[in-house]
Amino acid sequence: MNATLSRRRFLAVPAALGAAALLPGDFAVALAEETPRMPDLSDWSKVRGQFQLDPDWMHFASFFIASHPAPVRDAIDGWRRAMDRNPFQVIEQGMFEDEAHNIPLQVRAAIARYLGGGAEDIALTRSTTEGLALVYHGLPLKAGDEVLATTHDHYSHHESIRLATRRAGATMRRVPLFDEAAQASTGSMIERLLAAVKPATRVVGLTWVHSSSGMRLPIREIAAALKQRHPDVLLVVDGVHGLGSTDETVATMGADYFCAGCHKWMFAPRGTGLVWASAQNWARLTPTIPDFSDFESYDAWSHDRAPATPNNAARMSPGGFHAFEHQWAMGAAFGMHERMGRSRVAARIRALNDQLKAGLSGIGKVRIHTPMSGDLSAGLVAFEIDGVKTDDVVKRLLERRIIASSSPYAVSYPRLAPSLINTPEEVDRAIAAVREIAA
């Protein structure tokens, strides 16, 4: 059966579009004509100018959810206009025609240029939470198996593991990698993790950058040590606060599964995310949600049989109709990061955060919980002021037009997160504000 006709029948739409139908390439040409070229991003003031942030505020919480920069806004608007004019043809031809014009595949290829590897390694999701849940629920866990996590992970990571292990009859255990993030070292964290792995451990779950403390785990070194000692233990990484802030090639860092939302440091459209894995590791998983991306899934259904090929990234991408103007505009965000340069972006974020930590360290009543080393930290700084509650610190910064945040954990700290939208002058003003509050 013709693949295009099968895909159309899959969605119960007419097999023929008629003589007036546009070719897939026509949409791409029209979209390119409506979408401005990538702007000049040669200096940080030009990068900052891509965002429509309120200039009356200093925004130090952009890691929570990003403002869309101009290239992303333009891409969303272009797809929205195209879909509003002709929704059937844009979706039909953008998803269910030949691979040469398949928009999700093009988006995955753009992401792969940034992560390393190939488009076939990437599943598209809507958030870190969704990606973690798809991976953990897809793993072949059984009674007696254990998933080892740390006490430092976010609710979404812990809850994904808890729900998956409960369903499988497996168990979950959590261990600390350090007592105080600011005092931790690569060697001590590796030692603790390896000592915690037991014979029943099948999976280790780690968070690349901890939003609780600002700690950035040395995933590459941890993964190498884990694989050397326990080669059959799988490593799942929540990478949301490292992706877009750190100069690292995800495809070679050692994770078996890397899950991240893209609407934080990557500046991608809100409601977008990804999971990266190798073909071998995709094949281990069982999908949870029917897909719209892998033809073999539909062909197997139409012939009342199981899929004849191994599971893959496309089969793990949740199907259904989504906010395609957002998902398909992801490529613009990754293209913007390519234009800025991964190492250049990471160096800028590191410099601003180093400046912040140096300034805060000179304030007597301030205790910094983020490692001072840029090798073990990324884009956010967690601290506390002696005698001032976390919520009061955030509130008093807000009174000074500085948007900070508090960490959503049992032990909560104020956080300032200098990013590409901030300037060294703003960092100095934030330091001065903390000094006033501490006084």
C-alpha positions in Angstrom: 0.0 0.0 0.0 1.3 3.5 -0.8 2.7 5.1 2.3 1.1 8.5 1.6 -2.4 7.0 1.0 -2.0 4.8 4.2 -1.1 7.8 6.3 -4.1 9.7 4.9 -6.4 6.8 5.6 -4.9 6.7 9.0 -6.5 10.1 9.7 -9.6 9.4 7.7 -9.0 12.2 5.1 -9.4 12.1 1.4 -6.7 10.3 -0.6 -6.7 13.0 -3.3 -6.1 16.7 -2.6 -7.1 17.8 -6.1 -5.3 19.6 -8.9 -5.1 22.8 -7.0 -3.2 21.3 -4.1 0.1 22.9 -3.2 3.3 20.9 -3.3 5.1 20.5 0.0 7.9 22.7 -1.2 5.6 25.6 -1.8 4.8 25.9 1.9 8.5 25.9 2.7 9.1 28.7 0.1 6.2 30.7 1.3 7.2 30.3 5.0 10.8 31.4 4.2 9.5 34.5 2.4 7.4 35.4 5.4 10.0 34.7 8.0 12.9 37.2 8.5 16.4 35.9 8.2 18.4 35.1 11.4 19.4 38.5 12.8 22.9 39.7 13.7 23.8 38.2 17.0 27.4 39.2 17.0 27.3 41.0 20.4 25.2 40.5 23.5 23.3 43.8 23.2 22.0 42.5 19.8 21.0 39.2 21.5 19.3 41.0 24.3 17.4 43.0 21.7 15.7 39.9 20.4 13.5 39.7 23.5 10.4 41.8 24.3 11.1 41.8 28.0 9.8 44.6 30.1 12.8 47.0 30.5 11.5 48.3 33.9 12.5 45.0 35.5 15.8 43.0 35.8 14.9 39.5 34.8 16.9 36.9 36.8 14.5 34.0 36.6 14.4 33.4 32.8 15.5 29.8 33.4 12.0 29.1 34.7 10.4 29.7 31.3 11.9 31.8 28.6 10.6 34.8 26.7 10.4 34.0 23.0 13.2 35.8 21.1 12.4 37.4 17.7 13.5 34.4 15.5 11.2 32.1 17.5 8.3 34.5 17.5 8.7 34.9 13.7 8.8 31.2 13.1 5.7 30.6 15.3 3.9 33.4 13.5 4.8 32.1 10.1 3.5 28.6 10.8 0.4 30.0 12.5 -0.4 32.1 9.4 0.2 29.2 7.1 -2.0 26.9 9.2 -4.8 29.5 9.6 -4.9 30.0 5.8 -4.8 26.3 4.9 -4.7 24.0 7.9 -5.4 20.7 6.1 -2.7 21.0 3.5 0.0 22.4 5.9 -0.5 19.5 8.4 -1.1 16.8 5.8 1.9 17.7 3.7 4.1 18.7 6.7 3.6 15.4 8.5 2.2 12.7 6.2 3.9 13.1 2.8 7.4 12.1 1.9 10.3 12.4 4.3 12.0 15.0 2.2 9.3 17.5 3.2 8.5 16.1 6.7 8.7 19.1 9.1 9.1 17.1 12.4 12.1 15.3 10.8 13.6 18.6 9.7 13.2 19.9 13.3 14.8 16.8 14.7 17.7 17.3 12.2 18.2 20.9 13.4 18.3 19.7 17.0 20.8 16.9 16.1 23.2 19.5 14.7 23.3 21.0 18.2 23.2 17.8 20.3 25.3 15.6 18.0 24.2 12.3 16.5 21.4 12.2 14.0 17.7 13.1 13.7 16.8 9.5 14.2 18.1 9.7 17.8 15.6 12.4 18.9 12.0 12.1 20.1 10.0 15.3 20.3 8.1 15.9 23.5 6.4 18.8 25.2 8.5 19.0 28.4 11.1 17.5 30.6 8.4 15.9 32.7 6.8 14.2 29.7 10.2 12.9 28.4 11.1 11.5 31.8 7.8 9.8 32.2 8.0 8.3 28.6 11.4 6.9 29.3 10.8 5.4 32.8 7.4 3.9 31.9 9.0 2.5 28.7 11.8 0.7 30.5 11.4 -3.1 30.9 11.4 -2.9 34.7 10.1 -5.9 36.7 9.6 -7.0 40.3 12.9 -7.0 42.1 14.5 -4.3 39.9 15.7 -1.0 41.4 15.9 2.5 40.1 18.5 4.5 41.9 18.0 8.3 42.0 19.5 11.1 44.2 17.9 13.3 46.9 18.7 16.3 44.7 16.4 15.6 41.8 13.2 17.5 41.0 9.7 16.4 41.7 9.1 15.5 38.1 12.1 13.1 38.0 11.2 11.4 41.3 7.6 11.1 40.5 8.2 9.6 37.1 10.4 7.0 38.7 7.8 6.3 41.5 4.9 5.9 39.1 6.9 3.6 36.8 8.4 1.4 39.5 5.0 1.1 41.2 3.4 -0.1 38.0 6.3 -2.6 37.4 6.6 -3.9 40.9 10.1 -2.5 41.1 11.6 -0.2 43.7 13.1 3.2 43.9 15.9 4.4 46.2 17.4 7.9 46.7 20.9 8.8 47.9 22.7 12.1 48.4 25.7 12.7 46.3 27.0 15.4 48.7 26.1 17.0 52.0 26.7 20.6 50.8 26.8 21.4 47.1 29.3 24.2 47.5 31.8 21.8 49.1 31.3 18.8 46.7 34.0 17.5 44.3 33.8 15.3 41.2 35.7 12.5 42.9 33.6 12.4 46.0 30.3 12.4 44.1 31.5 9.5 41.8 32.6 7.6 44.9 29.2 8.0 46.6 27.2 7.1 43.5 29.2 3.9 42.8 29.0 2.9 46.4 25.2 3.2 46.2 24.7 0.9 43.2 23.5 -2.5 44.3 23.0 -5.8 42.5 19.3 -5.0 41.9 20.1 -1.6 40.4 19.1 -1.5 36.8 18.8 2.3 36.2 20.4 5.4 37.7 18.6 8.7 37.4 20.6 11.9 37.6 20.0 15.6 37.1 22.6 17.5 35.2 22.1 20.9 36.8 20.2 21.0 40.1 17.7 23.8 40.3 17.8 23.4 44.1 21.4 24.5 44.5 22.9 25.3 41.1 25.2 22.3 41.2 26.2 21.0 37.7 27.0 17.4 37.9 30.1 16.3 35.9 27.9 13.9 33.9 30.6 12.9 31.4 33.0 11.8 34.3 30.2 10.1 36.3 28.9 8.2 33.2 32.4 6.9 32.4 32.9 5.7 35.9 29.5 4.1 36.1 29.8 2.3 32.8 33.3 1.0 33.7 32.1 -0.4 37.1 28.5 -1.3 36.1 28.2 -1.5 32.3 24.7 -2.9 32.3 23.2 -0.1 34.4 21.3 2.5 32.3 21.8 6.2 33.0 18.8 8.6 32.6 19.6 12.3 32.8 17.3 15.3 33.4 19.2 17.8 31.4 16.9 20.8 31.2 19.1 23.4 33.0 22.3 22.3 31.2 20.9 22.3 27.7 21.5 25.8 26.3 23.7 27.0 29.1 26.7 24.6 28.9 29.2 23.7 26.2 28.6 20.0 26.0 27.9 17.5 23.2 24.9 15.6 24.5 25.3 12.7 22.1 28.7 11.8 23.5 28.4 12.8 27.2 27.6 9.2 28.3 23.9 9.3 29.1 21.7 6.5 27.8 18.6 8.7 27.9 18.8 12.5 27.9 15.5 14.3 28.6 15.0 18.1 28.5 12.4 20.7 27.9 13.5 23.4 25.4 11.5 26.4 26.7 14.1 27.4 29.2 17.8 28.0 28.3 17.3 27.1 24.7 14.6 29.8 24.2 12.5 27.4 22.2 8.7 27.8 22.0 6.8 27.1 25.2 5.6 23.5 25.4 8.5 21.9 23.6 11.0 19.3 24.7 13.1 16.3 23.5 14.6 13.0 24.5 17.9 11.9 23.0 19.0 8.2 23.0 20.9 5.8 20.7 19.1 3.3 18.5 20.1 0.5 20.8 18.5 2.3 23.8 15.4 3.3 22.0 14.9 -0.4 21.1 14.8 -1.2 24.9 11.7 0.9 25.5 8.0 0.3 25.0 6.0 3.3 23.8 3.3 4.7 26.1 1.5 7.0 23.7 0.6 6.2 20.1 2.8 8.0 17.6 2.1 9.8 14.3 5.7 9.7 13.1 6.6 6.1 12.5 4.8 4.5 9.5 5.5 1.0 10.7 3.3 1.6 13.7 0.3 2.4 11.5 1.1 -0.3 9.0 1.2 -2.9 11.8 -2.1 -1.7 13.1 -3.7 -1.8 9.7 -2.6 -5.4 9.2 -3.5 -6.5 12.8 0.1 -7.4 13.7 2.8 -6.2 16.0 5.4 -3.8 14.6 8.1 -5.7 12.7 11.0 -3.3 13.4 12.7 -2.3 16.7 11.3 0.6 18.7 12.8 4.0 17.7 12.7 7.7 18.6 9.9 8.5 16.2 7.7 5.8 17.7 8.3 7.3 21.2 7.3 10.8 20.1 3.7 11.3 21.4 1.2 11.4 18.5 -2.0 13.4 18.2 -2.4 16.9 17.0 -0.4 19.4 19.1 0.4 23.1 18.9 2.4 22.5 15.7 3.3 26.1 15.2 5.2 25.9 18.4 6.8 22.4 17.9 7.8 23.2 14.3 9.4 26.5 15.4 11.9 24.7 17.6 14.3 24.7 14.7 14.5 28.5 14.9 15.7 28.3 18.6 18.4 25.8 17.8 19.4 27.8 14.8 19.7 30.9 17.0 22.0 29.0 19.3 24.0 27.7 16.4 24.4 31.3 15.2 25.5 32.5 18.7 27.9 29.6 19.2 27.6 27.0 22.0 31.0 27.8 23.5 30.4 31.5 23.3 27.0 31.2 25.0 28.4 29.0 27.8 31.3 31.4 28.4 29.0 34.4 28.7 26.7 32.6 31.1 29.7 31.4 33.1 31.2 34.9 33.3 28.0 36.5 34.5 27.5 33.8 37.2 31.1 34.0 38.3 30.7 37.7 38.7 27.5 37.2 40.8 29.1 34.6 43.0 32.2 36.7 43.5 30.1 39.7 44.5 27.8 37.7 46.9 30.8 36.0 48.5 31.9 39.4 49.8 28.7 40.0 51.8 29.1 38.9 55.3 25.6 37.5 56.0 25.3 35.7 52.7 26.0 32.0 52.2 26.4 30.7 48.7 25.2 27.1 48.1 26.3 26.9 44.5 29.8 25.7 43.8 32.2 28.6 43.1 33.8 26.5 40.4 32.3 27.1 37.0 33.1 23.4 36.2 30.5 22.4 38.8 27.9 25.1 38.2 26.0 26.6 35.3 23.5 29.4 35.0 21.9 29.9 38.5 23.2 30.8 41.9 21.4 29.6 45.1 22.2 31.5 48.3 20.7 32.5 51.6 20.9 35.6 53.8 21.3 34.9 57.5 18.2 35.9 59.4 16.0 36.5 56.3 13.5 34.0 55.0 13.8 32.8 51.4 10.4 34.2 50.5 11.2 37.6 52.1 14.5 37.8 50.1 12.6 37.2 46.8 9.9 39.7 47.9 12.4 42.4 48.8 14.3 41.9 45.6 11.0 42.3 43.7 10.5 45.6 45.5 13.7 46.7 43.9 12.5 45.6 40.4 14.6 42.5 40.4 12.9 39.3 39.5 14.4 36.4 41.5 12.9 33.0 42.4 12.9 30.4 45.2 13.8 26.8 44.7 10.7 24.5 45.0 12.2 22.0 47.4 11.8 21.0 51.0 14.8 23.2 51.8 14.3 26.3 49.7 16.9 29.0 48.8 16.6 32.3 46.9 18.0 32.1 43.3 19.4 34.6 40.9 20.1 33.3 37.4 22.1 35.6 35.1 21.6 34.6 31.5 22.0 36.1 28.0 19.3 38.7 28.6 21.3 40.2 31.5 24.3 42.5 31.6 27.2 42.8 33.9 25.7 46.1 35.1 22.5 44.3 36.1 24.5 41.7 38.0 26.2 44.5 40.0 22.8 46.0 40.8 21.6 42.6 42.0 24.6 42.2 44.2 24.0 45.7 45.6 20.4 44.8 46.3 21.3 41.7 48.2 23.9 43.7 50.2 21.1 46.2 51.2 18.8 43.4 52.3 21.6 41.7 54.3 22.3 45.0 56.0 
